[in-house]
């Protein structure tokens, strides 16, 4: 299985210098891999808490 771990998928150097300067503080050095580990667990939990609120996981 291949891991997905990069958003956005556009190389930073492809953006205009002005854009790079304006958003330089949002660049991260590490992005969690998915699907796996704590990131997947948080994703599933967030989905059921915020989107699929009508589904009772206890009865599944």
C-alpha positions, 0 to 999 in steps of 0.5 A, a space after each residue: 500500500 502506498 501512503 499519501 502524505 502531501 497537501 498541496 501536491 504543487 511544488 512550492 517553487 511553482 507559485 509566484 514569489 509574492 504568494 510564497 512570501 505571503 504564505 511562508 508561515 503556513 509551510 510545514 516540515 512534516 505531514 502525517 501519513 494516511 491511511 495509518 495511525 493516529 491521523 486515521 483514527 482522528 479522521 474517522 472520529 472527526 467524521 462521525 462527530 461532525 458529519 455523520 452525526 446520525 450514525 451510532 457507532 455503538 450499535 454497529 
